[in-house]
Amino acid sequence: MSRYALELSPDGDRLTYTYDNQSERPGVASLLRDLETCGIQFRDIDTQNSSLEEIFVNLVRKGA
């Protein structure tokens, strides 16, 4: 599972997978299969896209 660079929330209720949705194979289907194989159950899936402003701010921060 380390190949996905997952982040677990401090309370352990949320698992975050960040990926490039423009990628030819973002790996979401593989992640879901691997979670099932490991016996990890989930109740909901929430997706979010970064805005251009968020992307710009992150790029500026990295350059500082």
Backbone as a chain_set.jsonl record, in Angstrom:
{"seq": "MSRYALELSPDGDRLTYTYDNQSERPGVASLLRDLETCGIQFRDIDTQNSSLEEIFVNLVRKGA", "coords": {"N": [[0.821, -1.196, 0.0], [2.146, 1.138, 0.304], [2.899, 2.252, -2.075], [0.991, 4.042, -2.864], [1.164, 6.396, -1.434], [-0.474, 7.246, 0.791], [-2.379, 9.236, 3.089], [-3.231, 9.306, 6.442], [-5.791, 10.624, 8.427], [-5.495, 12.503, 11.519], [-7.42, 11.573, 13.399], [-7.933, 9.083, 12.43], [-10.07, 8.528, 10.802], [-10.165, 9.2, 8.135], [-8.81, 8.607, 4.982], [-6.478, 9.75, 2.735], [-5.842, 10.016, -0.666], [-3.801, 11.294, -3.007], [-3.676, 12.223, -6.34], [-2.853, 12.548, -9.849], [-5.264, 13.581, -11.884], [-5.144, 13.84, -14.583], [-3.489, 11.98, -15.45], [-2.684, 9.052, -17.329], [-3.161, 6.611, -16.111], [-4.377, 6.835, -13.205], [-4.599, 5.228, -10.894], [-6.696, 4.806, -9.11], [-8.658, 2.741, -9.257], [-7.033, 0.514, -8.8], [-6.17, 1.064, -6.198], [-8.613, 0.877, -4.771], [-9.193, -1.846, -5.17], [-6.987, -2.998, -3.849], [-7.425, -2.097, -1.221], [-9.749, -3.515, -0.629], [-8.774, -6.145, -0.818], [-7.05, -6.151, 1.364], [-8.868, -6.142, 3.361], [-9.892, -3.776, 4.263], [-12.478, -1.714, 5.041], [-14.767, 0.735, 3.773], [-16.955, 3.577, 4.024], [-17.68, 5.702, 2.439], [-16.779, 7.588, -0.458], [-15.068, 10.429, -1.31], [-14.402, 12.912, -3.623], [-12.189, 15.488, -4.701], [-11.241, 18.316, -6.596], [-8.369, 20.247, -7.182], [-8.267, 23.769, -7.218], [-7.2, 26.202, -9.656], [-6.085, 28.328, -8.316], [-5.322, 27.148, -5.836], [-3.379, 25.363, -6.755], [-1.489, 27.165, -7.811], [-0.744, 28.608, -5.474], [0.421, 26.539, -3.977], [2.604, 25.929, -5.64], [4.044, 28.321, -5.507], [4.699, 28.383, -2.797], [6.383, 26.154, -2.622], [8.522, 27.054, -4.091], [9.605, 29.004, -2.532]], "CA": [[0.0, 0.0, 0.0], [2.999, 2.322, 0.361], [3.05, 2.828, -3.421], [-0.049, 5.036, -3.077], [1.443, 7.604, -0.644], [-1.72, 7.582, 1.474], [-2.28, 10.013, 4.327], [-4.303, 9.005, 7.383], [-6.115, 11.774, 9.265], [-5.118, 12.29, 12.928], [-8.423, 10.785, 14.126], [-8.001, 7.767, 11.821], [-11.333, 8.342, 10.09], [-10.093, 9.604, 6.734], [-7.614, 8.227, 4.248], [-6.384, 10.64, 1.578], [-5.004, 9.584, -1.785], [-3.642, 12.41, -3.94], [-3.228, 11.715, -7.635], [-3.001, 13.419, -11.012], [-6.407, 13.084, -12.647], [-4.819, 13.922, -16.0], [-2.629, 10.841, -15.733], [-3.322, 7.991, -18.109], [-3.571, 5.582, -15.144], [-4.217, 7.454, -11.887], [-4.456, 4.217, -9.864], [-7.827, 4.762, -8.18], [-9.246, 1.399, -9.286], [-6.075, -0.383, -8.137], [-6.225, 1.356, -4.768], [-9.845, 0.306, -4.229], [-9.025, -3.312, -5.14], [-6.029, -3.342, -2.799], [-8.093, -1.89, 0.062], [-10.65, -4.65, -0.436], [-7.934, -7.318, -0.581], [-6.522, -6.039, 2.724], [-9.972, -6.194, 4.31], [-10.208, -2.428, 4.737], [-13.813, -1.317, 4.609], [-15.016, 2.173, 3.779], [-18.372, 3.915, 3.91], [-17.94, 6.746, 1.462], [-15.641, 8.104, -1.22], [-15.248, 11.844, -1.619], [-13.343, 13.403, -4.505], [-12.057, 16.937, -4.797], [-10.256, 18.82, -7.545], [-7.704, 21.481, -6.767], [-8.508, 24.92, -8.084], [-5.967, 26.784, -10.187], [-5.518, 29.151, -7.248], [-4.642, 26.254, -4.888], [-2.178, 24.862, -7.418], [-0.538, 28.277, -7.881], [-0.243, 28.879, -4.124], [1.33, 25.448, -3.626], [3.835, 26.09, -6.422], [4.771, 29.476, -4.973], [5.241, 27.967, -1.497], [7.504, 25.24, -2.853], [9.636, 27.815, -4.63], [10.123, 29.955, -1.53]], "C": [[0.866, 1.261, 0.0], [3.171, 2.98, -1.01], [2.035, 3.934, -3.697], [0.202, 6.348, -2.333], [0.17, 8.118, 0.033], [-1.44, 8.383, 2.734], [-3.493, 9.686, 5.188], [-4.535, 10.225, 8.265], [-5.749, 11.465, 10.716], [-6.127, 11.443, 13.71], [-8.62, 9.385, 13.532], [-9.265, 7.492, 11.024], [-11.263, 8.63, 8.603], [-8.74, 9.209, 6.154], [-7.584, 9.063, 2.98], [-5.383, 10.088, 0.573], [-4.967, 10.734, -2.781], [-3.048, 11.864, -5.237], [-3.484, 12.758, -8.719], [-4.14, 12.88, -11.867], [-6.22, 13.22, -14.153], [-3.934, 12.752, -16.436], [-3.402, 9.77, -16.498], [-3.86, 6.89, -17.2], [-3.389, 6.128, -13.732], [-4.154, 6.464, -10.728], [-5.605, 4.105, -8.88], [-8.435, 3.357, -8.124], [-8.333, 0.402, -8.577], [-6.104, -0.181, -6.631], [-7.463, 0.719, -4.141], [-9.768, -1.215, -4.152], [-8.086, -3.728, -4.011], [-6.62, -3.139, -1.404], [-9.003, -3.073, 0.379], [-9.865, -5.918, -0.105], [-7.383, -7.328, 0.842], [-7.621, -6.096, 3.782], [-10.342, -4.853, 4.899], [-11.548, -2.018, 4.154], [-13.949, 0.196, 4.657], [-16.489, 2.42, 3.532], [-18.645, 4.87, 2.773], [-16.647, 7.11, 0.767], [-15.974, 9.527, -1.609], [-14.094, 12.27, -2.512], [-13.372, 14.921, -4.547], [-11.002, 17.263, -5.835], [-9.649, 20.093, -6.987], [-8.048, 22.588, -7.748], [-7.169, 25.417, -8.614], [-5.285, 27.653, -9.132], [-4.753, 28.286, -6.245], [-3.34, 25.725, -5.486], [-1.105, 25.945, -7.458], [0.08, 28.543, -6.511], [0.724, 27.794, -3.691], [2.645, 25.549, -4.375], [4.685, 27.228, -5.88], [5.423, 29.109, -3.631], [6.461, 27.07, -1.667], [8.731, 25.971, -3.352], [10.274, 28.751, -3.636], [11.175, 29.357, -0.655]], "O": [[0.36, 2.349, -0.279], [3.55, 4.148, -1.089], [2.192, 4.687, -4.659], [-0.497, 7.329, -2.587], [-0.212, 9.277, -0.134], [-0.395, 8.226, 3.366], [-4.634, 9.774, 4.734], [-3.582, 10.798, 8.794], [-5.698, 10.298, 11.106], [-5.734, 10.676, 14.589], [-9.389, 8.589, 14.07], [-9.51, 6.357, 10.616], [-12.211, 8.333, 7.876], [-7.686, 9.443, 6.746], [-8.558, 9.084, 2.228], [-4.249, 9.746, 0.908], [-6.0, 11.105, -3.339], [-2.053, 11.14, -5.227], [-4.233, 13.716, -8.524], [-3.998, 11.837, -12.505], [-7.063, 12.756, -14.921], [-3.666, 12.562, -17.623], [-4.611, 9.612, -16.33], [-4.902, 6.302, -17.488], [-2.344, 5.904, -13.121], [-3.687, 6.838, -9.652], [-5.496, 3.371, -7.899], [-8.696, 2.846, -7.036], [-8.808, -0.457, -7.835], [-6.066, -1.149, -5.871], [-7.367, 0.089, -3.088], [-10.226, -1.81, -3.177], [-8.356, -4.696, -3.3], [-6.345, -3.927, -0.499], [-9.028, -3.569, 1.505], [-10.25, -6.675, 0.786], [-7.262, -8.387, 1.457], [-7.327, -6.098, 4.978], [-11.029, -4.787, 5.919], [-11.73, -1.981, 2.937], [-13.321, 0.858, 5.484], [-17.184, 1.605, 2.924], [-19.733, 4.852, 2.197], [-15.56, 6.961, 1.325], [-17.035, 9.797, -2.172], [-12.933, 12.015, -2.192], [-14.425, 15.549, -4.444], [-9.99, 16.572, -5.942], [-10.343, 20.915, -6.388], [-8.11, 22.367, -8.957], [-6.12, 25.079, -8.067], [-4.057, 27.706, -9.062], [-3.648, 28.649, -5.842], [-2.321, 25.65, -4.8], [0.061, 25.674, -7.171], [1.297, 28.689, -6.4], [1.756, 28.099, -3.093], [3.701, 25.279, -3.802], [5.908, 27.112, -5.804], [6.565, 29.484, -3.369], [7.449, 27.207, -0.946], [9.858, 25.562, -3.073], [11.377, 29.246, -3.871], [11.7, 30.034, 0.23]]}, "num_chains": 1, "name": "protein.A"}
